[in-house]
Amino acid sequence: MPQKAAKKAPCLWAPVDDPVYRDYHDTEWGVPEYDDRALFEKLILDGFQAGLSWRTILYKRDNFRKAFDGFNPEKIARYTPKKIDRLMNDAGIIRSKTKINAAIGNAKVYLDIMETEPDGFSGFLWDFVGGEPIVNKLKDYRQHQVKSPESEAMAKELKRRGFKFCGPVIVYAFMQAVGMVNDHEQHCPRWNAVQKLAR
């Protein structure tokens, strides 16, 4: 009787005892994202992650979406001091006035990019990787770099346009998450799966 092929193991960083984090790995992380608004949300959340773990943000993501009006950049760009005070009193999010103010400023930059770039925010960001994912071949997630020439270039241009909390390390984590870089371990079934989802 022929033996069944061994089931491929997911990335070592995806804990089997954390269903929320594991689901994020299995369904979202590394999937190429092309939607302008979804990319804006992820970049803002990565900014809030600065100095914290992604797990902390992931478990608060629904709260963030509610508090920040579904990450509607038009609304965020018009936030008043009264709204900022409400956010600072919302225990469901990261209560950092610096990061909240940065999100408001970033929404304004996003709107400017949407008006000035022919391919919108998505096209603007994807241009830094030539329009298609960079595919790495990692055996262990600890081999991956924390920044790259592409993330440094993206961070530099975002900062030039006025974005905050978008250094090259934050931007590289963002690029991994939204599929601009495939940093799934090669033995992980998602390594092949996410490549098939690229445009």
PyMOL commands that set and color helices and strands:
alter all, ss='L'
color gray80, all
select helices_A, chain A and resi 19-27+36-49+54-67+69-71+73-76+81-88+97-116+120-129+141-143+149-161+168-177+189-195
alter helices_A, ss='H'
color red, helices_A
select strands_A, chain A and resi 134-135+181-182
alter strands_A, ss='S'
color yellow, strands_A
deselect
rebuild
show_as cartoon
